[in-house]
Amino acid sequence: MSPIEPFQARTNIAYFTMEIAIRPEIHSYSGGLGILAGDTARSGADLELRMVFVSLLSRAGYFRQVIDERGWQTEAPDWWEVERWCTPLHAMVAVEIDGKAVWIRPWLYRHVAPHGHEIPILLLDTDVEQNDAESRTLTHYLYGGDETYRLKQEIVLGIGGMRVLHALGFDIRTYHLNEGHAALLTVELLNRSKVQPEDLAPGEELYDIPEVRSQCVFTTHTPVEAGHDRFSYELFDRLLPGFVDLATLKRLAGAEELNMTRLALNLSDYVNGVARRHAETTALMFPGYRIHAVTNGVHLGTWAHPGFTQLYDANFPQWQHEPEALIHALQLPDDQIWDCHCAAKAELLQLVQSATGTALSPDVLVLGFARRMTGYKRPLMLFEQLDRLSAIAAKYPLQLVIAGKAHPRDTEGKEAIRRLHELARTLAGNLRCVYLPNYDMQLAARLVAGADLWVNTPLPPMEASGTSGMKAALNGVLNLSVLDGWWIEACVEGVTGWSIGADPGSAIDEKAAAAHLYDKLEHTILPLFYDNNAAWRIMMKQSIANIASFFNTHRMMRRYATEAYLR
């Protein structure tokens, strides 16, 4: 029996994503988009949804981060053992790209839920002997190369992925596009709906656009126009000459350039943002479309520290399948919550010492800041006023643990990393600040569980959702964040955490936001941690009960199933 045969008859939803975080050893992800896709797959399996996931193999990963003594990031390939985790399937499809056939082979990863239900994850690979040397590298580097390389990757994902599903015998009813990278699958669907020219009635469309639209669900994650993938029609027509009627494509994807988001918007019957505020922002960017709001979540079983998993299992055995049971965390003994947190914190401090040689104190508050290093995340806000920060640390001891990668072409992000290292050296006599390289799933799990306070400082409205704070809350870690993305929905001031700035979604400048952050640290957060730890523990329980019980991918996937898939 073929490895894929058990999945064929019971699968009718295909989830397409450029990246997916399956497990730490498989380097097919770069950050939040991939982490969300992985958590979606895990909840999909837990809930026994009829799903198959399609992504790129990314043999060389995103990149392995190397930081020199000056704090400057360089990149190296991050190869992984494909054969150890995945099974090659004996099916290949070809897509004609730039005048030559590019062959695509799928690899199968079988994700098994704790109760035994399995779902297939297909990873597309062009590194096969039938391809020339250039084509063999198309699925090596996640988000690598130039515009041509990227468009070829998106052709492989969208068009190649569709053909792979067909070749493997899947009968897919619903295609879910996780961001616009896979939007070309809609063009493949258009071609399958094409009416033969001799059968066209006067005024009739060449393609059955309503039929294509009825099959597609689109989740957008990018709240700024500049962040959406765009390609010139000249490049598209060179790579896929005559593939689709260009007049129709320009009507659907933009007159001047191929905008993947607009293409997906026009050919999807259900479109959603990933938080309420993000849906509002998207509706303003793209007027005329109905944008639903399905706020992201996290897979609780993956991100709960083992100590908390044991505690929850003992008190709410059904919590992983029915996360709403975590509302009863309010009834847990304070000491048990604190003991679990101290164990997670000890593991983080051990990791820090092993990675950096710096010994942090278990009795001093650890502030965690870890995310993609790029301008709108404002990673330097914490250090806006060094004198003020030093004065706060002299009054209330403070330790900072920071991590994150900058895209190889993001010079501003790289400079932020270099500057963070420089600032850490400057502040060495006043507070300990460490930077952990190679932020990945494994490191993230330690950080979100082991920090005392999780900080997020994006420039509104550019944080579409954010999920690291959700993971932290699951482990009793309190959040201090700008009111953007998911935190507008989750923040109950002084109960589940604290806000930076009072006006939800307002783009307060960095200096004003930093001043507000320092005020919260000095006058509210640090005094509570050191002088009223009993109240701190109560807030930890409030965070678990009010945040983890709702901001999880089980709730998210139930929304998708009832509102987007069952139509």
C-alpha positions, 0 to 999 in steps of 0.5 A: 500500500502506498504511504499516502493511500490511507489519507486519500479518501478522508481528506478534502481540505488542503492548506498551502503555506510557504513555510511550516514548523513541524518540529525543531529538526525540520528547518522548513520555517523562518518564524511566526507564519511557519509556527502558526502553520505547524500549530494549525496542523497539530490542532487539525490532527487533534480535531481530526479535520480532513486536511492535508498540508502542502509546503516547500521542503527547504533543504537548506532551511531559512539560515543558520545565524552566526553572530561575530564578536562585534554583534554582526549577523552572517548567514550559513545554510541550515541543512537538515536530514530529510530522509530521517523524518520524511518519506519520498513518494513515488510520484512526480509532476512537472511545471513548465517554467521559463521554457523547461520542465521543472520536476517536483517530488513530494516528501511525506511527513506523517504527523500523529496526534496524541490520540493516534489520528494522523494527517499528511504534510507534503513537502515539495522538492525539486532536487531530483535528477530529472532537473538541471542544476539551477532548478534543483535548488529551487526548494533549497532556500526558504525566502532566498534568492532574487525576485525570479527565484521567489516567483519560481518558488511560488510557482512550485508551491501553488501550481506544482502543489496543486498538481501533486495533490491531483497526481496523488489522488486527493479529491480536494474541496477547499484550498486554504491559502496561508498568506499570498505565497500560494496564490498561483494555485488559483490560476491553476484552478482557473485553467481547470475551469476554462471554457473552450473558446468554441463553446463560449457564448457572447459575453461569457467569461473564459473562466468559471471564476465563481467556481474557483472562488467557492473553493478557496479560503485566504488568510492574510497576515500582512497589515502593510501594503509594502509587505505583499508579494508583487511581481512584474507581468513581464517576469510572469509572462517570461516564466509562464508564457501563455499560461493564463489569459493576461487580461483576466489575470490583470483584472484579478491581480492588479493592472500594473503588477501581479499582486499575490494578495489581490489575486487571492482576495479576488479568487477566495470566497472567505477571507480573514485577518488574524486578529480583529484589529488586523481585519479592520486594517486589511479592510481599509487597505483593500476596500470592497472586500468582506474581511472576517477576523479569526484571531490566531492561537497557539497549540497548547500541547506543544508550548506548555512547559512539561511542568505545567503540562503535568499540573494541567493534566492532574487538574483538568485532564481534558485541557488539551482537547477542550482548552476552555477548561483552563479557565479553572486555573484560577483555582490552582494553588499559587505555590504550584504555579510558582514551582512550575514557573521556577523550574522553567526559569531554571532551565532557561538560565541553564541554557543562557549559561551554556550558550553565552557563559553568562550566569543569570540569577533565579531571584531577579526578574527576567525580561524576554524579548524574542522575535524577527529582528526588523524595523517595525518590531522596534527592538531598540525601544527597550534601550531608548533611554540608557540612563533611565533604564540603568536607574530602574535596574539600580532600584529593581534588579533586571535581566534581559534575554533577547533573541531573533534573526534578521532577514539576510537582506534586512540591513536595518534589522542586522544593524539592530542586532549589532547595536543590541550587542553594543548596548549589552556591553555598555550596560554590563555594569548595571544589568545583565543582557544576553543575546541568544543566537539561532532563535528556533522552536526549541529556543522559543519554548525555553524562552516563553516558559522561562521568562518572568515578563514578555515584552513586545514593542511593534509599531501599530498597526503593523503587528498583524497578530503575534503569538509568542505572547500567547505561548508565554501566557500559557506558562504563566508569564505576564505580558507587557505589550503595545496595544496592537494585534492580539493584545488589544483583545487579551489585555485586561490592564493589571489582570492579564498583563499591561499595555504600552500606551493607552490608545489601542492601535495608535502609532505613538512614537518610539520615545513616547512609547519607551517612556511609557514602558519605563514608567510601567516597569518602574512604578507598576511591574517591578514593585509588584514582582519584588514587593508583592509576589503573592499578587504577581502569582494571582496575575499569573493564574489570571493570564493562564485562565483568561488567555490560554483558554481562548487564544489557542489553535483549537478555538481557531480551527473550530472557527475555520471549520464551521465558518470557512470549510463547511460552506 
